[in-house]
Amino acid sequence: MILEKRTEDVACRYGGEELVLILPEAQKINALVIAERIRQKLEEAELEFEGNSFGVTLSGGVAAYPLDAQNIKSLIHAADIALYQAKENGRKRIC
């Protein structure tokens, strides 16, 4: 599974099972498309650990500055709200 990213993009673990993908200067619609591509690639991946095959699914929330929030704390909160919308709407989706 190969996912390419721009040099300026940053992916990091935020906590527990939560990850943050920072896409500087990306429009929200583009971020939604990128997140959906990642979700699909992960779902299609055939993973193996110690001889056992398994799959992974992803639910995600997207928020954009300054459209959805005016500071970092409220931006993360907006993305978290979108994540919970994805989970409430059946999981395996990006909101």
NUKOL-592882 format. One record per residue: x, y, z of N, C-alpha, C in turn; residue number from 1. Coordinates in steps of 0.2 Angstrom, whole numbers. Last residue first. Layout:
% NUKOL-592882
{n.px->X; n.py->Y; n.pz->Z; ca.px->X; ca.py->Y; ca.pz->Z; c.px->X; c.py->Y; c.pz->Z; num->NUM}
...
% end
This chain:
% NUKOL-592882
{n.px->-82; n.py->62; n.pz->38; ca.px->-87; ca.py->68; ca.pz->38; c.px->-83; c.py->74; c.pz->39; num->95}
{n.px->-79; n.py->46; n.pz->31; ca.px->-76; ca.py->53; ca.pz->32; c.px->-81; c.py->58; c.pz->32; num->94}
{n.px->-82; n.py->29; n.pz->37; ca.px->-83; ca.py->35; ca.pz->32; c.px->-79; c.py->41; c.pz->35; num->93}
{n.px->-83; n.py->19; n.pz->46; ca.px->-80; ca.py->18; ca.pz->39; c.px->-82; c.py->23; c.pz->34; num->92}
{n.px->-100; n.py->22; n.pz->54; ca.px->-92; ca.py->21; ca.pz->54; c.px->-90; c.py->20; c.pz->46; num->91}
{n.px->-113; n.py->26; n.pz->55; ca.px->-111; ca.py->19; ca.pz->53; c.px->-104; c.py->18; c.pz->52; num->90}
{n.px->-114; n.py->39; n.pz->60; ca.px->-118; ca.py->37; ca.pz->54; c.px->-115; c.py->31; c.pz->51; num->89}
{n.px->-106; n.py->39; n.pz->71; ca.px->-114; ca.py->39; ca.pz->72; c.px->-117; c.py->37; c.pz->66; num->88}
{n.px->-94; n.py->41; n.pz->65; ca.px->-95; ca.py->35; ca.pz->69; c.px->-103; c.py->34; c.pz->70; num->87}
{n.px->-96; n.py->54; n.pz->59; ca.px->-94; ca.py->48; ca.pz->55; c.px->-96; c.py->41; c.pz->59; num->86}
{n.px->-98; n.py->61; n.pz->71; ca.px->-103; ca.py->61; ca.pz->66; c.px->-102; c.py->55; c.pz->61; num->85}
{n.px->-85; n.py->60; n.pz->76; ca.px->-91; ca.py->57; ca.pz->80; c.px->-97; c.py->57; c.pz->75; num->84}
{n.px->-78; n.py->68; n.pz->67; ca.px->-76; ca.py->61; ca.pz->68; c.px->-82; c.py->57; c.pz->71; num->83}
{n.px->-84; n.py->80; n.pz->69; ca.px->-85; ca.py->77; ca.pz->63; c.px->-83; c.py->70; c.pz->63; num->82}
{n.px->-78; n.py->83; n.pz->82; ca.px->-86; ca.py->82; ca.pz->81; c.px->-87; c.py->79; c.pz->74; num->81}
{n.px->-65; n.py->83; n.pz->79; ca.px->-67; ca.py->78; ca.pz->83; c.px->-75; c.py->77; c.pz->83; num->80}
{n.px->-64; n.py->95; n.pz->71; ca.px->-63; ca.py->88; ca.pz->68; c.px->-65; c.py->82; c.pz->72; num->79}
{n.px->-67; n.py->104; n.pz->81; ca.px->-72; ca.py->103; ca.pz->75; c.px->-70; c.py->97; c.pz->72; num->78}
{n.px->-56; n.py->102; n.pz->90; ca.px->-63; ca.py->101; ca.pz->92; c.px->-68; c.py->100; c.pz->86; num->77}
{n.px->-46; n.py->107; n.pz->82; ca.px->-46; ca.py->100; ca.pz->84; c.px->-53; c.py->98; c.pz->86; num->76}
{n.px->-51; n.py->120; n.pz->81; ca.px->-50; ca.py->116; ca.pz->75; c.px->-50; c.py->109; c.pz->76; num->75}
{n.px->-50; n.py->124; n.pz->94; ca.px->-56; ca.py->124; ca.pz->91; c.px->-56; c.py->120; c.pz->85; num->74}
{n.px->-35; n.py->124; n.pz->96; ca.px->-40; ca.py->120; ca.pz->100; c.px->-47; c.py->119; c.pz->97; num->73}
{n.px->-31; n.py->133; n.pz->85; ca.px->-29; ca.py->126; ca.pz->85; c.px->-34; c.py->122; c.pz->89; num->72}
{n.px->-44; n.py->144; n.pz->79; ca.px->-38; ca.py->143; ca.pz->83; c.px->-37; c.py->135; c.pz->83; num->71}
{n.px->-55; n.py->145; n.pz->72; ca.px->-51; ca.py->151; ca.pz->72; c.px->-44; c.py->150; c.pz->76; num->70}
{n.px->-64; n.py->134; n.pz->61; ca.px->-62; ca.py->136; ca.pz->68; c.px->-57; c.py->142; c.pz->67; num->69}
{n.px->-69; n.py->132; n.pz->48; ca.px->-72; ca.py->129; ca.pz->54; c.px->-70; c.py->131; c.pz->61; num->68}
{n.px->-61; n.py->141; n.pz->40; ca.px->-68; ca.py->139; ca.pz->39; c.px->-72; c.py->137; c.pz->45; num->67}
{n.px->-48; n.py->144; n.pz->40; ca.px->-52; ca.py->147; ca.pz->46; c.px->-60; c.py->145; c.pz->45; num->66}
{n.px->-46; n.py->127; n.pz->44; ca.px->-45; ca.py->133; ca.pz->46; c.px->-45; c.py->138; c.pz->40; num->65}
{n.px->-57; n.py->113; n.pz->44; ca.px->-52; ca.py->117; ca.pz->40; c.px->-52; c.py->124; c.pz->44; num->64}
{n.px->-59; n.py->95; n.pz->47; ca.px->-60; ca.py->102; ca.pz->49; c.px->-55; c.py->107; c.pz->45; num->63}
{n.px->-65; n.py->79; n.pz->47; ca.px->-61; ca.py->84; ca.pz->43; c.px->-63; c.py->91; c.pz->46; num->62}
{n.px->-64; n.py->63; n.pz->54; ca.px->-67; ca.py->69; ca.pz->54; c.px->-62; c.py->74; c.pz->51; num->61}
{n.px->-66; n.py->45; n.pz->50; ca.px->-62; ca.py->51; ca.pz->51; c.px->-67; c.py->58; c.pz->51; num->60}
{n.px->-63; n.py->28; n.pz->52; ca.px->-68; ca.py->33; ca.pz->52; c.px->-64; c.py->40; c.pz->53; num->59}
{n.px->-57; n.py->13; n.pz->45; ca.px->-56; ca.py->20; ca.pz->47; c.px->-62; c.py->24; c.pz->47; num->58}
{n.px->-51; n.py->-3; n.pz->47; ca.px->-56; ca.py->1; ca.pz->45; c.px->-54; c.py->8; c.pz->48; num->57}
{n.px->-41; n.py->-17; n.pz->42; ca.px->-42; ca.py->-11; ca.pz->46; c.px->-47; c.py->-7; c.pz->43; num->56}
{n.px->-39; n.py->-35; n.pz->44; ca.px->-41; ca.py->-29; ca.pz->40; c.px->-41; c.py->-23; c.pz->45; num->55}
{n.px->-27; n.py->-49; n.pz->44; ca.px->-33; ca.py->-45; ca.pz->47; c.px->-34; c.py->-38; c.pz->43; num->54}
{n.px->-19; n.py->-64; n.pz->46; ca.px->-21; ca.py->-59; ca.pz->42; c.px->-27; c.py->-55; c.pz->45; num->53}
{n.px->-5; n.py->-70; n.pz->55; ca.px->-13; ca.py->-69; ca.pz->55; c.px->-14; c.py->-63; c.pz->51; num->52}
{n.px->8; n.py->-71; n.pz->56; ca.px->5; ca.py->-76; ca.pz->52; c.px->-3; c.py->-75; c.pz->52; num->51}
{n.px->12; n.py->-59; n.pz->63; ca.px->13; ca.py->-66; ca.pz->66; c.px->9; c.py->-71; c.pz->63; num->50}
{n.px->1; n.py->-51; n.pz->53; ca.px->5; ca.py->-50; ca.pz->59; c.px->6; c.py->-57; c.pz->62; num->49}
{n.px->-4; n.py->-42; n.pz->39; ca.px->-3; ca.py->-48; ca.pz->42; c.px->2; c.py->-47; c.pz->48; num->48}
{n.px->-17; n.py->-35; n.pz->28; ca.px->-12; ca.py->-34; ca.pz->33; c.px->-11; c.py->-41; c.pz->36; num->47}
{n.px->-22; n.py->-29; n.pz->14; ca.px->-22; ca.py->-35; ca.pz->17; c.px->-16; c.py->-35; c.pz->22; num->46}
{n.px->-32; n.py->-14; n.pz->11; ca.px->-25; ca.py->-17; ca.pz->13; c.px->-26; c.py->-24; c.pz->16; num->45}
{n.px->-44; n.py->-8; n.pz->10; ca.px->-42; ca.py->-13; ca.pz->4; c.px->-36; c.py->-17; c.pz->6; num->44}
{n.px->-44; n.py->1; n.pz->20; ca.px->-49; ca.py->-4; ca.pz->20; c.px->-47; c.py->-10; c.pz->15; num->43}
{n.px->-34; n.py->10; n.pz->16; ca.px->-33; ca.py->6; ca.pz->22; c.px->-38; c.py->0; c.pz->22; num->42}
{n.px->-40; n.py->15; n.pz->4; ca.px->-33; ca.py->11; ca.pz->4; c.px->-32; c.py->7; c.pz->10; num->41}
{n.px->-51; n.py->22; n.pz->10; ca.px->-52; ca.py->16; ca.pz->5; c.px->-46; c.py->12; c.pz->5; num->40}
{n.px->-44; n.py->32; n.pz->18; ca.px->-49; ca.py->27; ca.pz->21; c.px->-50; c.py->21; c.pz->17; num->39}
{n.px->-37; n.py->39; n.pz->8; ca.px->-33; ca.py->35; ca.pz->13; c.px->-38; c.py->30; c.pz->17; num->38}
{n.px->-48; n.py->44; n.pz->1; ca.px->-43; ca.py->40; ca.pz->-2; c.px->-39; c.py->35; c.pz->3; num->37}
{n.px->-53; n.py->52; n.pz->11; ca.px->-57; ca.py->46; ca.pz->9; c.px->-53; c.py->42; c.pz->5; num->36}
{n.px->-43; n.py->62; n.pz->13; ca.px->-45; ca.py->57; ca.pz->18; c.px->-49; c.py->51; c.pz->16; num->35}
{n.px->-44; n.py->68; n.pz->0; ca.px->-38; ca.py->64; ca.pz->2; c.px->-39; c.py->59; c.pz->8; num->34}
{n.px->-57; n.py->73; n.pz->1; ca.px->-55; ca.py->68; ca.pz->-5; c.px->-49; c.py->64; c.pz->-3; num->33}
{n.px->-55; n.py->82; n.pz->11; ca.px->-60; ca.py->77; ca.pz->12; c.px->-59; c.py->71; c.pz->6; num->32}
{n.px->-46; n.py->91; n.pz->6; ca.px->-44; ca.py->87; ca.pz->12; c.px->-49; c.py->81; c.pz->13; num->31}
{n.px->-53; n.py->97; n.pz->-4; ca.px->-47; ca.py->92; ca.pz->-6; c.px->-45; c.py->88; c.pz->0; num->30}
{n.px->-62; n.py->104; n.pz->3; ca.px->-65; ca.py->98; ca.pz->-1; c.px->-59; c.py->94; c.pz->-3; num->29}
{n.px->-54; n.py->113; n.pz->10; ca.px->-58; ca.py->108; ca.pz->14; c.px->-60; c.py->102; c.pz->9; num->28}
{n.px->-38; n.py->115; n.pz->3; ca.px->-45; ca.py->117; ca.pz->3; c.px->-49; c.py->111; c.pz->7; num->27}
{n.px->-22; n.py->117; n.pz->10; ca.px->-27; ca.py->113; ca.pz->7; c.px->-34; c.py->115; c.pz->8; num->26}
{n.px->-13; n.py->123; n.pz->18; ca.px->-15; ca.py->127; ca.pz->12; c.px->-20; c.py->122; c.pz->8; num->25}
{n.px->-7; n.py->108; n.pz->26; ca.px->-6; ca.py->116; ca.pz->25; c.px->-9; c.py->118; c.pz->18; num->24}
{n.px->-13; n.py->96; n.pz->33; ca.px->-13; ca.py->98; ca.pz->26; c.px->-12; c.py->105; c.pz->25; num->23}
{n.px->-11; n.py->84; n.pz->45; ca.px->-11; ca.py->92; ca.pz->44; c.px->-9; c.py->93; c.pz->36; num->22}
{n.px->-19; n.py->72; n.pz->52; ca.px->-16; ca.py->73; ca.pz->46; c.px->-16; c.py->81; c.pz->45; num->21}
{n.px->-18; n.py->63; n.pz->67; ca.px->-20; ca.py->69; ca.pz->64; c.px->-16; c.py->70; c.pz->58; num->20}
{n.px->-27; n.py->49; n.pz->75; ca.px->-21; ca.py->52; ca.pz->71; c.px->-23; c.py->58; c.pz->68; num->19}
{n.px->-31; n.py->39; n.pz->89; ca.px->-32; ca.py->44; ca.pz->84; c.px->-26; c.py->47; c.pz->81; num->18}
{n.px->-30; n.py->29; n.pz->98; ca.px->-31; ca.py->27; ca.pz->91; c.px->-32; c.py->32; c.pz->86; num->17}
{n.px->-21; n.py->38; n.pz->109; ca.px->-25; ca.py->32; ca.pz->108; c.px->-24; c.py->29; c.pz->101; num->16}
{n.px->-17; n.py->53; n.pz->99; ca.px->-19; ca.py->50; ca.pz->106; c.px->-22; c.py->43; c.pz->105; num->15}
{n.px->-11; n.py->57; n.pz->88; ca.px->-14; ca.py->62; ca.pz->92; c.px->-15; c.py->59; c.pz->99; num->14}
{n.px->2; n.py->54; n.pz->77; ca.px->-2; ca.py->51; ca.pz->82; c.px->-4; c.py->56; c.pz->87; num->13}
{n.px->3; n.py->62; n.pz->61; ca.px->6; ca.py->61; ca.pz->68; c.px->0; c.py->58; c.pz->72; num->12}
{n.px->9; n.py->69; n.pz->46; ca.px->4; ca.py->65; ca.pz->49; c.px->7; c.py->63; c.pz->56; num->11}
{n.px->9; n.py->83; n.pz->36; ca.px->12; ca.py->80; ca.pz->42; c.px->7; c.py->75; c.pz->45; num->10}
{n.px->15; n.py->91; n.pz->21; ca.px->10; ca.py->87; ca.pz->25; c.px->13; c.py->84; c.pz->31; num->9}
{n.px->25; n.py->96; n.pz->13; ca.px->23; ca.py->100; ca.pz->19; c.px->18; c.py->97; c.pz->23; num->8}
{n.px->27; n.py->86; n.pz->3; ca.px->32; ca.py->88; ca.pz->8; c.px->30; c.py->91; c.pz->14; num->7}
{n.px->12; n.py->76; n.pz->1; ca.px->16; ca.py->82; ca.pz->-1; c.px->21; c.py->83; c.pz->4; num->6}
{n.px->12; n.py->59; n.pz->-1; ca.px->10; ca.py->65; ca.pz->2; c.px->15; c.py->70; c.pz->0; num->5}
{n.px->5; n.py->43; n.pz->-6; ca.px->10; ca.py->48; ca.pz->-7; c.px->7; c.py->55; c.pz->-3; num->4}
{n.px->4; n.py->27; n.pz->-1; ca.px->1; ca.py->33; ca.pz->-1; c.px->6; c.py->39; c.pz->-1; num->3}
{n.px->4; n.py->10; n.pz->-5; ca.px->8; ca.py->16; ca.pz->-6; c.px->3; c.py->22; c.pz->-6; num->2}
{n.px->4; n.py->-6; n.pz->0; ca.px->0; ca.py->0; ca.pz->0; c.px->4; c.py->6; c.pz->0; num->1}
% end
